[in-house]
Amino acid sequence: MKFTKELLRKILIQEKILIEKKFDELSLEAKKNEKDLVEFLIDKKIITERSLYEGVAKYFKMPFITLKDQAIPKDVLNLIPETVAQAHKIIAFEKTDEECRVATDNPQDIQIIEFIRKKAGCNIKVSVTTPKNIRGVIQKYHKGLKTEFEKIAEISAEEYSKGTGKKEDLKELAEDLPIVRIVDTLLEYAIFEKASDLHIEPTEKEITVRYRIDGVMHKVMTLPKTAQLGIVARIKVLANLKLDEHRLPQDGRFKIKANEYQVSFRVSIIPVFDGEKIVMRLLDEKGQILNLEKLGFQKGPLKILKRNFSKPHGMLLVTGPTGSGKTTTLYSILNILNKSSVNISTIEDPIEYRMPGINQSQANPKIGFSFAFGLRAFLRQDPDIIMVGEIRDSETAEIAVHAAMTGHLVLSTLHTNDAATTVPRLSDMNIPSFLISTTTNCIIAQRLVRKICQDCVTSYKLTAEAIDDLSKKLDIDSILNVLKQEKVIENKNLKNLLFYKGKGCKKCNNEGYKGRMGIYEILEITSEIAELISEKAEAEEINKMAKKQGMLSIIEDGFIKAKAGMTTIEEVLRVTKE
């Protein structure tokens, strides 16, 4: 439900949650922080989602309902198609001959209520519920999918056509109904589970299917070896690849569109000992570019970041291993910078998300269209801002630095372990130290950690054994000093501090985690650090100066978020100590 400021004011004051003066103060504070007022009030723990919607129910003189434990018959649930339920946030949960009861988070949507009345052929009684409740019930539409997913493993080996490996046979095999059913279900379930990657791996006796969810691989099923040829052929047909090529790697792409999602699959097939291995990267094309706060940037580092990408020229570099969210960070920055008054060009490999208003080019080394070639061409396109997918070689680095020197803002990524080691990495690419110091605005190093599932979060204190183990791995005293400076803790007694973890529940598949966020360190190139770079100082010395100037390390940022109940200490260690 979209709340106008006036409607929200009336509800909160009527329910005596806030007095008018306090509401106006908080409203002004939310505006200053450029945050949605409802989100701001919930984040500040002024209200909860439930208390807000209970207030909505009382304001509109409607009952409030919690759907969590409601047993909804399938025929009643399906009175409202899933696409309509998703779009309008409305659920049918009970029906008699006289009336149909529905729950919504927007009782003002009269049009959809009238639509359901006509469809059900009876009176409609409306209850108010929370968006969270509705999201939980929408999952029930997918129970049939899970059943289907479990069934496909039970298909007997005799149901698969064996094929000969010839192109004609493979084409026929790719259209075989059991094969089509298997591939469609694997793809759809990967979308449903919010997997980032799907792996289909042949072994000697079977096929293993694994999903990467929240950065961690999960084995989801095995299939008979007899299905191998058919599955590979089907995916090759979808991705428009050569059916009879089994010796060389192939890359392709295809899309799946539905009302509630639009997902692009980037396909990589390589020959292995037992056949061909398939890896597919899932890219949600309907997914919104996240704002920087939602990515996990804290207030202080975010201020530094905004100050540096607001400069008219220079380089802003994002570093980290593969899969650490570097491109997402760059897209989020570009989204802020994307205005009609500037010309933005990007060269990427691949283009992961389409951004209206931005000129995006796909690198293609096979025809000589490399990052360096594209970057050189961009300089003749009168750009204000340039994004280069990755600085991989000396030539790209040299042109990027030249562009930053000549009045362009250049955004790019590198593979380094932390922010300070980016400097020697650029030096290794034959970039003179004085150019690095004068063209680089700031360097962001990042990792992705899993977030604690908020439906099963619980607090705990570290055992003496756990504290001893941490002390062996980390400089705990230094971390505690930072936590105290940042006013996260009042005293440095580690054994008395509360931390958090997920117990595991249905919502998170008993993992204790749901979703991911970033942990960061931002190295701003101040005059002191620029001087150190010019003097060819070691990365350790640069890092020491940055810490002295208040830079939070990745581990320190991770511990702050672990203390706040966003992630766990184990997660921070997993991504920083691998």
Secondary structure, DSSP 8 states (H G I E B T S, - for coil): ----HHHHHHHHHHTTSS-HHHHHHHHHHHHHTT--HHHHHHHTTSS-HHHHHHHHHHHTT--B---TT----HHHHTTS-HHHHHHHTEEEEEE-SSEEEEEES-TT-HHHHHHHHHHHTSEEEEEE--HHHHHHHHGGGGHHHHHHHHHHTTS-GGGS----S-HHHHHHHHT-HHHHHHHHHHHHHHHHTT-SEEEEEE-SSEEEEEEEETTEEEEEEEEEGGGHHHHHHHHHHHTT--TT--SS-EEEEEEEE-SS-EEEEEEEEEEETTEEEEEEEEEETT-----HHHHT--HHHHHHHHHHHTSSSEEEEEE-STTSSHHHHHHHHHHHH--TTS-EEEEESS--S--TTSEEEE-BGGGTB-HHHHHHHHTTS--SEEEES---SHHHHHHHHHHHHTT-EEEEEE--SSSTTHHHHHHHTT--HHHHHHHEEEEEEEEEEEEE-TTSEEEEE--HHHHHHHHHHS-HHHHHHHHHHTTS-SS--GGG-EEEEE---GGGTTSSEEEEEEEEEEEE--HHHHHHHHTT--HHHHHHHHHHTT---HHHHHHHHHHTTSS-HHHHHHHH--
